[in-house]
Amino acid sequence: MDSLEPAPILLDIRMPKIDGVELMNRLRERDIDWPVIAMTAHGDIPIAVQVIKLGAIEFLEKPFEFETLQACLQNAFSQLAAGTKTVVVRNAARDLFGLLSPRETEVINVLMQGISNKAAAHDLSLSVRTVEMHRANALAKLKVKSIAEVVRLANDAELTSASADRDGDDVNN
């Protein structure tokens, strides 16, 4: 799927070999977040609820009018375009956090909690000057001027903290 361009998925609930619900589960496991329009000739409320909970943007019962499908596809392409912009921003922010050293990451994580340089130095068993140095280096690498901007960047990166985890767990996934 890595070589495919993101696009809306028109998915029948009843298919040979794998049903639509199972396929949606597999897409979720692979972190594929493309808009799904689910359809079926055998719909019921529990199935509709299940596919919507799995992320389908629409549930259509067959037969449906062409105009209905066309409106759903337009909505799906709009959501895809908005999502693509979000992914680009998230990945760019994560790349910046990936530039930080482990110590810079540690200092930034503490400072993002609203703690002063002096208190951060005490918490991390460092000198105030060392905290200031790591803070300055991190801000330069992140291309920002303040901790408030670091918090915004961490939000863009969808990190729970600035944790540019040295294992790459939060940054690259």
RODO-2510 file (C-alpha; in nm, 4 decimals, decimal comma):
residues 173
     n   res          X          Y          Z
     1     m     0,0000     0,0000     0,0000
     2     d     0,3024     0,2299     0,0378
     3     s     0,3176     0,2841    -0,3378
     4     l    -0,0504     0,3799    -0,3630
     5     e    -0,1654     0,7386    -0,3520
     6     p    -0,4305     0,8029    -0,0857
     7     a    -0,7812     0,7916    -0,2286
     8     p    -1,1356     0,7291    -0,1079
     9     i    -1,2271     0,3634    -0,0654
    10     l    -1,5674     0,2453    -0,1871
    11     l    -1,6198    -0,0692     0,0159
    12     d    -1,8936    -0,3300    -0,0042
    13     i    -1,9680    -0,4927     0,3302
    14     r    -2,0279    -0,8359     0,1762
    15     m    -1,7375    -0,9502    -0,0393
    16     p    -1,5890    -1,2916    -0,1136
    17     k    -1,2955    -1,4026     0,1040
    18     i    -1,3066    -1,0997     0,3406
    19     d    -1,5965    -0,8859     0,4546
    20     g    -1,5875    -0,5068     0,4638
    21     v    -1,5709    -0,4902     0,8430
    22     e    -1,2638    -0,7158     0,8506
    23     l    -1,1001    -0,5091     0,5756
    24     m    -1,1666    -0,1896     0,7714
    25     n    -1,0045    -0,3503     1,0765
    26     r    -0,6976    -0,4388     0,8681
    27     l    -0,6775    -0,0848     0,7296
    28     r    -0,6883     0,0497     1,0843
    29     e    -0,4146    -0,1942     1,1960
    30     r    -0,1952    -0,0659     0,9125
    31     d    -0,2721     0,2954     1,0086
    32     i    -0,4351     0,3636     0,6712
    33     d    -0,6694     0,6516     0,7292
    34     w    -0,8262     0,6977     0,3880
    35     p    -1,1941     0,7960     0,3683
    36     v    -1,4171     0,4876     0,3435
    37     i    -1,7659     0,4845     0,1975
    38     a    -1,9298     0,1599     0,3055
    39     m    -2,2189     0,0153     0,1095
    40     t    -2,4375    -0,2917     0,1268
    41     a    -2,7619    -0,4381     0,0040
    42     h    -2,8004    -0,6159     0,3378
    43     g    -2,7677    -0,3316     0,5852
    44     d    -2,8850    -0,3210     0,9397
    45     i    -2,8260    -0,0785     1,2230
    46     p    -2,5576    -0,2820     1,4063
    47     i    -2,3467    -0,3112     1,0882
    48     a    -2,3928     0,0595     1,0113
    49     v    -2,2855     0,1527     1,3637
    50     q    -1,9863    -0,0813     1,3460
    51     v    -1,8492     0,0596     1,0188
    52     i    -1,9021     0,4190     1,1310
    53     k    -1,7141     0,3418     1,4540
    54     l    -1,4344     0,1958     1,2406
    55     g    -1,4136     0,5282     1,0576
    56     a    -1,6386     0,5045     0,7530
    57     i    -1,7504     0,8519     0,6514
    58     e    -2,0720     0,7227     0,4982
    59     f    -2,2931     0,4128     0,4968
    60     l    -2,5022     0,3611     0,1838
    61     e    -2,7732     0,1048     0,1308
    62     k    -2,8049    -0,0405    -0,2183
    63     p    -2,9609     0,0559    -0,4420
    64     f    -2,8656     0,4226    -0,4149
    65     e    -2,8881     0,7140    -0,6531
    66     f    -2,5806     0,8141    -0,8513
    67     e    -2,6105     1,1668    -0,7101
    68     t    -2,5879     1,0277    -0,3565
    69     l    -2,2669     0,8425    -0,4383
    70     q    -2,1285     1,1465    -0,6179
    71     a    -2,1918     1,3675    -0,3116
    72     c    -2,0251     1,1091    -0,0847
    73     l    -1,7198     1,0912    -0,3130
    74     q    -1,6890     1,4706    -0,3243
    75     n    -1,6976     1,4759     0,0558
    76     a    -1,4383     1,1973     0,0694
    77     f    -1,2011     1,3792    -0,1664
    78     s    -1,2409     1,6982     0,0392
    79     q    -1,1597     1,5102     0,3601
    80     l    -0,8632     1,3456     0,1917
    81     a    -0,7236     1,6824     0,0780
    82     a    -0,7597     1,8263     0,4296
    83     g    -0,6036     1,5142     0,5813
    84     t    -0,3091     1,5249     0,3417
    85     k    -0,2259     1,8792     0,4532
    86     t    -0,2431     1,7661     0,8154
    87     v    -0,0074     1,4737     0,7484
    88     v     0,2447     1,7015     0,5766
    89     v     0,2418     1,9440     0,8724
    90     r     0,2656     1,6573     1,1242
    91     n     0,5562     1,4917     0,9451
    92     a     0,7480     1,8169     0,9050
    93     a     0,7081     1,8879     1,2785
    94     r     0,8146     1,5326     1,3683
    95     d     1,1212     1,5668     1,1455
    96     l     1,2229     1,8784     1,3386
    97     f     1,1855     1,7006     1,6738
    98     g     1,3957     1,4182     1,5316
    99     l     1,6873     1,6613     1,5066
   100     l     1,7040     1,7052     1,8843
   101     s     1,9606     1,5232     2,0932
   102     p     1,8301     1,3097     2,3800
   103     r     1,9345     1,5780     2,6327
   104     e     1,7724     1,8586     2,4309
   105     t     1,4542     1,6552     2,4149
   106     e     1,4648     1,5972     2,7896
   107     v     1,5164     1,9688     2,8609
   108     i     1,2409     2,0741     2,6183
   109     n     0,9968     1,8227     2,7685
   110     v     1,0533     1,9681     3,1136
   111     l     1,0321     2,3283     2,9941
   112     m     0,7068     2,2571     2,8055
   113     q     0,5478     2,1915     3,1440
   114     g     0,5863     2,5612     3,2220
   115     i     0,8826     2,5096     3,4524
   116     s     1,1508     2,7789     3,4759
   117     n     1,5087     2,7182     3,3620
   118     k     1,6199     2,7159     3,7245
   119     a     1,3586     2,4581     3,8295
   120     a     1,4348     2,2492     3,5181
   121     a     1,8041     2,2567     3,6085
   122     h     1,7210     2,1327     3,9575
   123     d     1,4854     1,8594     3,8270
   124     l     1,7417     1,7367     3,5721
   125     s     2,0454     1,7749     3,8009
   126     l     2,2045     2,0198     3,5571
   127     s     2,3358     2,3718     3,5889
   128     v     2,1078     2,6562     3,4836
   129     r     2,3616     2,7480     3,2149
   130     t     2,3487     2,3932     3,0737
   131     v     1,9679     2,4045     3,0602
   132     e     1,9849     2,7429     2,8863
   133     m     2,2341     2,6046     2,6335
   134     h     2,0190     2,2979     2,5541
   135     r     1,7096     2,5173     2,5347
   136     a     1,8788     2,7554     2,2892
   137     n     2,0089     2,4680     2,0759
   138     a     1,6675     2,3003     2,0710
   139     l     1,4852     2,6215     1,9794
   140     a     1,7300     2,6787     1,6939
   141     k     1,6876     2,3216     1,5635
   142     l     1,3096     2,3490     1,5913
   143     k     1,3193     2,6900     1,4152
   144     v     1,1147     2,8598     1,6867
   145     k     1,1769     3,1451     1,9299
   146     s     0,9863     3,0383     2,2428
   147     i     0,8659     2,7406     2,4443
   148     a     0,5085     2,8388     2,3525
   149     e     0,5999     2,7805     1,9884
   150     v     0,7550     2,4447     2,0851
   151     v     0,4226     2,3462     2,2428
   152     r     0,2407     2,4423     1,9195
   153     l     0,4951     2,2461     1,7151
   154     a     0,4550     1,9414     1,9436
   155     n     0,0799     1,9707     1,8902
   156     d     0,1332     1,9825     1,5116
   157     a     0,3538     1,6734     1,5438
   158     e     0,0770     1,5053     1,7460
   159     l     0,3217     1,4238     2,0230
   160     t     0,1920     1,3787     2,3762
   161     s     0,4958     1,5757     2,4848
   162     a     0,7891     1,6956     2,2828
   163     s     0,9050     1,3410     2,3232
   164     a     1,1138     1,2937     2,0192
   165     d     1,1675     0,9544     2,1722
   166     r     1,5173     0,8321     2,0987
   167     d     1,3693     0,4954     2,0007
   168     g     1,1652     0,6824     1,7409
   169     d     0,8418     0,5463     1,8832
   170     d     0,6524     0,8761     1,8968
   171     v     0,8356     1,0577     1,6225
   172     n     0,8288     0,8252     1,3278
   173     n     0,5023     0,6388     1,3744
***
